[in-house]
Amino acid sequence: FFLLLTLLSILYALYSTFRYWWADVKYASGLNAVKSFQATSQPQYLLLAYQQYTAAYALNPAEPAISSELSVAAGYLATSLRQSDATSASQLAQIAVAASDKAIRASPHHPNYYKSRARTMILLSDLDPRYLQLAADALQKAALISPTDPRIPYNLGVIYNYMEATPS
């Protein structure tokens, strides 16, 4: 009985370790796809990044970094589909917001997750300008956590400037 219990414990530990490792591999593949998208602007890299982040999230949904990157990739896809497929764009926007919420709930004292949320909300503002206020709120929280980061007030100023120039 103890031998069987020990064997099952070892197998479970190996399985858990493999899932964690494989999620990390998928996450790294998503990061590489995003870099390729940024270098080439070819949408297939964006789709690949979203697929890799979704796979990583399925394997390790508790990791806030995965949720955060999934949020940004879903935001990019939602924006790119806004004219051709409004239903899919809306669904991707919901996924982006939910993933961003989850990343912040999992790690509420990490400014990068707030900055990623702001980036996602700025992307989604192409679908609905009200997302800009969520971006501003995220950057205000990031500024409280990281008051010496010069990019936060700069980006907050850009958002406020845009919000004043855009009729509601």
C-alpha positions as CSV (number, residue, x, y, z in Angstrom):
1,F,0.0,0.0,0.0
2,F,2.8,2.5,0.9
3,L,4.7,1.6,-2.2
4,L,1.6,2.3,-4.3
5,L,1.0,5.5,-2.5
6,T,4.6,6.6,-3.0
7,L,4.5,5.7,-6.7
8,L,1.2,7.7,-7.2
9,S,2.7,10.7,-5.4
10,I,5.8,10.6,-7.5
11,L,3.7,10.3,-10.7
12,Y,1.5,13.2,-9.6
13,A,4.6,15.4,-8.9
14,L,6.0,14.5,-12.3
15,Y,2.7,15.3,-14.0
16,S,2.4,18.6,-12.2
17,T,5.9,19.6,-13.1
18,F,5.4,18.6,-16.7
19,R,2.2,20.7,-17.0
20,Y,4.0,23.7,-15.4
21,W,7.0,23.3,-17.8
22,W,4.8,22.8,-20.9
23,A,2.8,26.0,-19.9
24,D,6.0,27.9,-19.8
25,V,7.0,26.6,-23.2
26,K,3.7,27.7,-24.7
27,Y,4.1,31.1,-22.9
28,A,7.6,31.6,-24.4
29,S,6.3,30.6,-27.8
30,G,3.6,33.2,-27.5
31,L,6.2,35.8,-26.6
32,N,8.2,34.9,-29.7
33,A,5.1,35.2,-31.8
34,V,4.3,38.7,-30.4
35,K,7.9,39.7,-31.2
36,S,7.4,38.4,-34.8
37,F,4.1,40.3,-35.1
38,Q,5.7,43.5,-33.8
39,A,8.6,43.1,-36.3
40,T,6.5,42.2,-39.4
41,S,2.8,43.3,-38.6
42,Q,1.7,40.0,-40.1
43,P,-1.5,38.9,-38.4
44,Q,-0.7,35.2,-38.4
45,Y,1.8,35.8,-35.7
46,L,-0.8,37.5,-33.6
47,L,-3.2,34.6,-34.0
48,L,-0.3,32.2,-33.1
49,A,0.5,34.2,-30.0
50,Y,-3.2,34.1,-28.9
51,Q,-3.3,30.3,-29.5
52,Q,-0.1,29.8,-27.5
53,Y,-1.2,32.0,-24.6
54,T,-4.6,30.2,-24.6
55,A,-2.8,26.8,-24.4
56,A,-0.5,28.1,-21.6
57,Y,-3.5,29.5,-19.7
58,A,-5.3,26.1,-20.0
59,L,-2.3,24.4,-18.5
60,N,-1.5,27.0,-15.7
61,P,-4.5,29.4,-15.2
62,A,-3.1,30.6,-11.9
63,E,-0.1,32.3,-13.4
64,P,-0.7,36.1,-13.7
65,A,1.9,36.7,-16.4
66,I,0.1,34.3,-18.7
67,S,-3.3,35.9,-18.0
68,S,-1.8,39.3,-18.6
69,E,-0.3,38.4,-22.0
70,L,-3.4,36.6,-23.0
71,S,-5.3,39.8,-22.3
72,V,-3.1,41.8,-24.6
73,A,-3.2,39.3,-27.4
74,A,-7.0,39.0,-27.2
75,G,-7.2,42.8,-27.3
76,Y,-5.1,43.0,-30.4
77,L,-7.3,40.3,-32.1
78,A,-10.5,42.0,-31.0
79,T,-9.3,45.3,-32.5
80,S,-8.3,43.6,-35.8
81,L,-11.7,41.8,-36.1
82,R,-13.8,44.8,-35.2
83,Q,-14.9,45.5,-38.8
84,S,-15.1,42.0,-40.3
85,D,-16.6,40.1,-37.4
86,A,-18.2,42.2,-34.6
87,T,-19.4,39.2,-32.6
88,S,-16.0,37.6,-32.4
89,A,-14.4,41.0,-31.6
90,S,-16.9,41.4,-28.7
91,Q,-16.1,37.9,-27.4
92,L,-12.4,38.5,-27.6
93,A,-12.9,41.8,-25.8
94,Q,-14.6,40.0,-23.0
95,I,-11.8,37.4,-22.8
96,A,-9.3,40.3,-22.7
97,V,-11.0,42.1,-19.9
98,A,-11.5,38.8,-17.9
99,A,-7.9,37.7,-18.3
100,S,-6.7,41.2,-17.3
101,D,-8.9,41.1,-14.2
102,K,-7.6,37.7,-13.3
103,A,-3.9,38.8,-13.6
104,I,-4.5,41.8,-11.3
105,R,-6.5,39.8,-8.8
106,A,-3.6,37.2,-8.7
107,S,-0.9,39.9,-8.2
108,P,-2.4,43.2,-7.2
109,H,0.9,44.8,-6.3
110,H,2.7,44.3,-9.6
111,P,2.7,47.5,-11.8
112,N,3.4,45.6,-15.0
113,Y,0.0,43.9,-14.8
114,Y,-1.7,47.3,-14.5
115,K,0.4,48.6,-17.5
116,S,-0.6,45.6,-19.5
117,R,-4.2,46.2,-18.6
118,A,-3.9,49.8,-19.7
119,R,-2.4,48.6,-23.0
120,T,-5.3,46.2,-23.5
121,M,-7.9,48.8,-22.7
122,I,-6.3,51.3,-25.1
123,L,-6.5,48.6,-27.8
124,L,-10.2,47.9,-26.9
125,S,-11.0,51.6,-27.1
126,D,-11.2,51.2,-30.8
127,L,-14.3,49.1,-30.1
128,D,-15.7,51.4,-27.4
129,P,-14.1,54.7,-26.2
130,R,-15.2,54.0,-22.7
131,Y,-12.3,51.6,-22.3
132,L,-10.0,54.6,-22.2
133,Q,-11.2,55.4,-18.7
134,L,-10.4,51.8,-17.6
135,A,-6.9,52.4,-19.1
136,A,-6.5,55.6,-17.2
137,D,-7.7,53.9,-14.0
138,A,-5.1,51.1,-14.5
139,L,-2.3,53.6,-15.0
140,Q,-3.3,55.5,-11.9
141,K,-3.0,52.3,-9.8
142,A,0.3,51.5,-11.4
143,A,1.5,55.0,-10.5
144,L,0.7,54.3,-6.9
145,I,2.7,51.1,-6.9
146,S,5.6,52.5,-9.0
147,P,5.8,56.2,-8.5
148,T,9.2,56.6,-10.2
149,D,8.3,55.0,-13.5
150,P,8.3,57.9,-15.9
151,R,6.3,56.1,-18.6
152,I,3.2,55.9,-16.4
153,P,2.5,59.6,-16.1
154,Y,3.5,60.2,-19.7
155,N,1.0,57.5,-20.9
156,L,-1.6,58.8,-18.5
157,G,-1.2,62.3,-20.0
158,V,-1.6,60.9,-23.5
159,I,-4.8,59.1,-22.5
160,Y,-6.3,62.2,-20.8
161,N,-5.3,64.4,-23.8
162,Y,-7.0,62.0,-26.2
163,M,-10.1,61.7,-23.9
164,E,-10.4,65.5,-24.0
165,A,-10.0,65.7,-27.7
166,T,-12.6,62.9,-28.4
167,P,-16.3,63.8,-28.0
168,S,-18.1,61.3,-25.7
